[in-house]
Amino acid sequence: MVRWALFGCFLIFLLRIPSFFEPAWHTDEGSFAGVAEGILRGRDLYSEAWESKPPLFLYLYAGIFKVFGSGLLQLKVAAAIAAISTQFAIFLVGSRLAGPLRGLVASVIFGVLVAVPFWEGNLALSEIFSMPAATLGVLVVLTRSDPHRSSANAWLALAGVFVGLAFLLRQPAVLAMPAAAAWLFLDSRLTLSRFVCLAAGFALPIVVATAAFTVFGSFFWFWDANVAYFLYYVPNGSRITSTLMLYMFAPSAVAIVTLAWLRMRGVTTPPWALPALWFSLAFIGSLVNGKDYSHYLLQGFPPLALLLVTILPASIPSLRVTWRQPALAIAVTFAVAWYVVVNAVFYDTWGRHWTKGMPYYGHFFNYVTGQESRSAYNAYFDGRVNTTAVLDDHFEAMRAEGSTAYIWGEYPWVYALCGLEPYSRYVTSYYILESEERLDELLAELARNPPRYLIIGADAEPRPNRTPTKERFNRVAERLRVMTAQQYEPVATAGKTTVFELISVNTADKQPR
């Protein structure tokens, strides 16, 4: 069956091939690439190159660029490796829970869910890179925590390390930890010493990372990006009402109560126990902020695939009633909660929003067969792609690599593709418009030490135009208007974007930099 699992991984790899031909279009990937470019140019993460993602993920981007150069293809290949390794790990977990055949089915279900573009599993985002470590942590707990195993404590510590690393790639991956601990307790495998080992292993990589940022004097910014920002971001979801919160937490409550009831009755822990606990917590983590970004749902797909192959067979009448009825209760509760909450957040039962649909494959086929030009293919993804390509040509002609530039708009890929040094620690205008303090910092720095290039796009204006965001935009727009009139001159245009160069640089010394 291992051969079939590997063959399944190969087939799913074929589904991901179109992602290798995608242009640099997604602003999240571009933001991470811009931060990585800053790191490679000697900037300290967070204090000089800020992004609201954990450090291991951002250093992974920088490491890929360091080894293979700045670009998108290498990121897509790395994402494919992460997804396929997770797929095989799910086969191992599923085989342990419900046999090799169901493990194979779970791995294929997961592979398809993260290979298609409907939930942005084709992108090189933090969710994809955190999955292998989190799934390996669950696998170790499942296979190496037998009470009779002399080295079980050490294995549990290793499982904790895996989940800790996953947390440093994407914070909600931590939810695999309480799910694993609850399963250990229900399966009579958890003692105080074992819990301490699991928790110590989890804390180890986090403590090391925190200590490193503290030693190098960046703890404030590390905290700002990884903790303080989420205290603002998570409650900012406008679509989660108190009623939706009840639905969102219902799967977790039903799973815990049902499994506790089975334990009190002396029933053997069912195969769906661990996936149910894991998915119910991941479901909360995906939706608690109320944002309609489909890739947030990705972190729930590993336990969802396992849950489908373990709980649905347990719901048929031929199985023991002590398993059948609780399994039906779990299945119905999870299905209703998904339908209600996901529809409310995404306005779509399947949780698709701002994502590509089936035309994704049609455009790919037309492009590789020569029926669609590169320009048209780029425009299908985002109109800014062709603008970025034109800007790249302009900066190459101006021999501007290594020059400082500030982009007012959502064109973060320009930094990495054009080899420009980000002027601000924030590589998108989105972060500036969120905070009065960041806005004041930017305006003061622009007055004190203007960059060589200003790249001003038409997409910086927030939509909807809400106060105070609109007021912040107007303040920056006015400052840039004055600067471009007095200190800069236009040197290139691309679509609705204009490049301005500092006059003192443009007229004094034209030697390459």
N, C-alpha and C positions, 0 to 999 in steps of 0.2 A: 504493500500500500504506500510505502514511502516513495516508490518510483512514480506512482500515480499522483502523489502530492506534488512532487517536483515537476511532473508534466503539467499539472494544473497551474503551478506558478509560471511555467513557460507560456501557457495559453493566456493567462492574465497579463503577462508582460507584453504580449502582442497588442492587447487593448490599450496599453499605455504608449505605444509607438507614436501616435499623433502628438502626444505632449512634447516629444523631442523636436517637433517642427514648429512649435508655437513661437510667435515673436515675443519680445519683452514687453508685455502689455499690462500685467497685473501690478497695481500700485503697491500692494503689500510686499510682493517679491522685490519690487524696485526700492522700497524703503529699506528693507533689510540689506539689499545690495549696496545702497548708498552708505549705510552705517558700516558695512564690511569694508567698503572702500576707504572710509575714514580711519578705521582701525589699522588697515594696511599702510596708511600714510602716517602712522605714529600717534594717532589720537587715542586717548583713553576711553574705553567703553563707558557709556552713560554720562560721565562728566564732560566729555567733549564730543561724543557720538551717541546720541540718546535714542532709544527705542523701547517701547513697552513690552519687550519680550525678554525671557530669561537669558542669562549670559552664555550658557553652553550652546544654545541655538545660534546666537549671533556670532560667536566664535567659530561655530561650524561653518557658517557662510564665509567668514573671513578665511578660514583654513582651506576651504574648497577653492576660493579665489587665489590664495597664495600658491597652491600647488598647480592648479589648472588654468589660472588666469581669470579675469573678470568676464562673466558672460552667463547666459541663461542655460545653455545645453548641459553644462556640468551640474547645475543645480537640479535639473530635471532627472538626470541619470541618478544622482544621489537620492532623490525622492523615490524613484522607482526601486532602488535597492532597499530603501527603508520599508517600502510597502510590501515588497515580495518577501523580505525576511520576516516581517510581521505575519504575512500569510502562512508561511511555513510554521512559525511558532504557534499559530492558532490551530493548525493541523495537529500539532503535538498536544496542545491543551485539550482539544476536542476528542482526540483519541483516548486520552487518559480519562476523560469524563464519560464518554459514551461510545467508545469503540472507534476503530480506524475509519470505517465507512462514514460515520457521522462527522468525524473529525475532518475528513476530506471534503465533505459537503460544506461544513462551516468555513473552511479555508477558501473554497471557491466563492461562496457568498460574499465573504469579506473582500476578496480580491476584486470582484466585480464592482462592489460598492465604492471602493477607493480608486478604481481605475477609470471609471466613467467621469465626465466633467460635471455631472449634475450636482454634486456636493463638493466640487473643487478639490477632490482627491488627486487630480492631475497636477496640482500646483505644489511648489516647494515651500510649504508652510510648516509652522512649528508642530501642528497636530500630527502630520505624517512622520516627522522625525522623532517624536516622543513615543510613538506606538511600539517600536521594537523593544525598547527598554522596559516599558510598562508591562508588555505581554510576557517578556522573559521573567520579570519579577513574579507574575502570577503563575507561570509555568514552574518556577522553582518552588514556590509555596506548595503547589499542587503535588509535585512529584518527589520532593525531598524533605517533607515535614512529618514523615511518619514518626510517631512517638518512640518506636523501637530503634530508630536509626541513631547511632551514637553521634553522628556529625550533624544532626538536624539543626542545632542552634546556629552553627556556622553557615549552613545553607540558608537559614532564615535571615541571617545578617546580610548575606549576599543578595537575597531577594529584596531586602530593604534598600541596598545600594542601587540596584537596578531602578527601583521606583524613584529613589532620590535623584538619579540621573535623568529620568524621564521628567521629573518636576523641573529640573534646570533647563529642560528643552521646551516644556509647555506646562504651566502651573496646574491646570485641571487634571493632568495625568496622575496627580497625587491621590485621586479618588480611588485608584486601584488598591491603595494601601488599606484604608478602612474596610473595603470589601474583602480583601484577603484575610485581615484580622478577624472579621466577623465570621467568615467561613471556617477559619481555624477553631474558633470557639464552638461553633455549632457542631463541628466534626470531632469535638473532644481532643483537639490537638494543641490547644493554647494553654500555656502556663505563664506565670509571671515572668520567668526567666526567658521564655521564648518570645514573649511580647517585647521585652527589653532588647533582645537581640535584633528583632525585626525593626524596632524603632531606632536603635542605635545605627544599624546599617543605613536606614533611610536618612538619618540626620547627618551622617558622615560627609557625603559630597556637598550638602548644603552648608554645613559649618565651614568646610574648607573654602568654598566659594565666597562666603560672607567674610571670612577672615582675610582672604586675599584682597578683597576690595577695601577692607578696613585698613590693612597694612599699607596699601598704596594710596590711601587718602581719598578714596572715592565712595566711602560707605553711604554718604548722604544721597548721592545720585543713584547708587545701587538700590537703596531703599525707595527712593522716589519713583523709579521705573518699575520695580517689582512688587511693591506693596502699596505705597501711597497712591499711585495712579489708579490702582484697581479699587481702592476705597472710593474713588470718584467715579470710575468707569462702570462698575457693576451696578450700583443703584440707579444709574442713569438710563436704564432701559424703560421706556415709557409704556411698553405693551404688556408688562406683567402686573396684573391686578391681584388683589388678595384672593380672589376666586381661582385664578390661574395658579397661584402659588399652591393652593390645596391640591389641585390636579397634579402639579409638578412633583410634589412630595409624596403623593399617594402611592406610586409604585414602590418607593423605598419603604414606606410604612407597612404596606401589605406584604412585601417580601419578608421583612424582619418578623412581623407578627406570625405569618404563616409558617416560617421555618422554625420559629421558637415553639409554636404549637406542635409541629412534627417532632421536635426534640423532646418535648415533655411527654409525648406519647410513646417515646422510645423508637420512633421510626428512623431508619438509616437515612442519613443526609442524602437527598435526591441529587441526581447529576446536574439539575438546573439551578441548584442553590448558589454556587459561586457566580455563574453568569448573571443570574437575576440580581444578586447584590451589587455586582460590578456595574451592570447596565443601569440599574435604578439610580445609583449615585452619579454615573456619567451623564445620565439624562438631566439631572439637576444642574450639573456643571455646564452643560451645553446651552441651557436655556435661561439660567438664572438672571442674566443681564438683559434679557429681552431684545437682544440685537438680532436682526434678520440676516446674519451671515452664515451661509450654509456650511462652510467649513468648520464651524463650531460643532456641528453634529458628528464630525468624523471621529472624535474621541470616544463616542459611544458605539461605533461600528464593530470593534473587536468583540465586546461582550454580547452585542446584539446578534451577531452571526452564531456565536456559541449558544445563545439562549434559544434561537430558532430551532436548532437541531437537537437540543436536549429537552425543551419544554413541550414542543408540539407533539413529538411521539409519546411523551408521558401523559398527554391529554386524551388519548384515544381510549375507548371503553375496555379494551382487552387487558389493560394494565391494572395493577392493584388500585383499589379505590382510595387508599391512603395517599397515593401519589396523584391519582387522576384529579380528584376534586381540588386540592391546593394548586395543582398546575393550571387547571382551568381558571381558577380565581386570579392567579398571577397573570396569565395570558390576557384575560379580559381587562383587568385593571391597566396593564401596560398599554394595550391597544387603545383604550378609551383616553388615557392620559396623553398618549402621543397625538391622537386625532385632535383633541381639544387644544392642547398647548401649542403644538406645531402649527396648526391652522391659524391660531390667534397671532402668532409671532411672524410667520412667513406668508400668510394668506395662501398657503399651498399645503395640501395634506402630506406631501412627501418631503417638505422642508426645502424646496428649491426656490432660490431667490438670488438675483444678480449672478446667475450661473448660466453656463452654456447648455443647450439642449441637444436633441438629436441632429440638428443642422451642423453641429460641430464636426461630425464624421463626414457629412456630405461636402462641406467646404474643404476638409482635408483631402478627400478623394479627388475633388476637382483640382486642387492645388498640385498634388503630386503627379497627376496625369496631364498637367499643362492646360487645363480648361479654365483656370483661375490664376490671375497674375499675383505676384507677391504683394503688390500694393493693395489689391482687393482682399487678399487673404488677411493681411495686417488689419485692414479696416473692419473686417468682420469681428475681430477681437476688440478693438478699441481705436477710435479715430486718432488718439494720441500716438499710436505706434509709428505711423508714417512721419509725424512731426518729429518724434525722437530721432528717427533715422536721418532726417534732413539736418537736424541740429548736430548730429554726430559728424556728418560730412562737413558742415561749416566749421566746427571746432577742429577737426583734423586739418582742414585747409589753413586755419589760423595758427596751427601748431600750438594749441592752447593746453595741451596735456599738462597736468600738475598745477594749473592756475586755479585760484580760488573763485568759486562761483556760488551765487545764491539764486535758488529757483523759487519764485513766488507763484505757486501753482502745484499741480500734482503730476510732475514729470520726474520722479525720483530716479528712474532708470538712467537718466542723462548723466548723473554723477559717475556711475560705474562704467557705462558704455563709452563715454567720452573721456574718461580718465581725469575728471575734474575733482578738485579737493573741495568737499562740502564746506561752505562758509560758516554755517550755523551748526550747533549740535543737533538741531532738528531738521531733517531732510525733507519734510513736507509742510506745507502751510497749514494742514489740518491740525497739527499739534500746537502751532502758534495761536490759532483762533480759539483753542480750548481754554486758554489761560491768560489772565491779565498780566501775571508776572512774566510769562514767556514773551508776551508781546512787548512789554517794557524793556526786557533784556535785548530783544532783537533790535528795537528802534535805537536804543543807546549804542549798541555795537555798530549799527549802520552809520550813525553819526560820527563815531570815533574812528572807525577803521573800515571804510567801504571795500567790498570785494572787487576783484578785477572785472568780473562779469556779473551782470544782473540778467536773469532770464525770467521774463514776465509773461505768464500765460493767462488765457481768458477763463480758466477753470478754477481760479482760486476763490472766487466769490462763493460764499456758502449758500447752499440751497437745502431747505428753505431759509430765507433770509431772516433769521431770528435775532432778536436783541438778547444778550449783548454781542453775539457773534458778528452780526452785521456791523455794529459800531467798531469792533476791533478790526474788521476788514477795512472799513473806511479809513481808519487811522493809518494802517500800513499803506493802503493805496495812495493816500495823500503824500506820505513821506516818499514813496517811490516815485510819484509824479514829480515832486520837487527835485529829487536826486537825478532822475533821468533828464530833466530839463537843464540842470546846472552843472552836473559833474560827469555825465555820460553822453555817449552818442550811439545811435543804433548802428549795428554792424551786420546784422543778419535777421531774417524773418523766416518763420516756418509755420504755415497755417495761421493760427491766431496767436502765435507766440513770437515775441521779439527779444533779440539778444542785444544788450547794451554793454559797451566796454568803457571802462574808466578813462576819461579823456587824458589824464596825466600819463597813463600808460600808453594810450593809443598814439599820442603825439611825440612822446619823448624817445623811448628806446624800443625799437621793433625787433630786437634780438629775440630768438626763441627762448622760451622759459621751460 
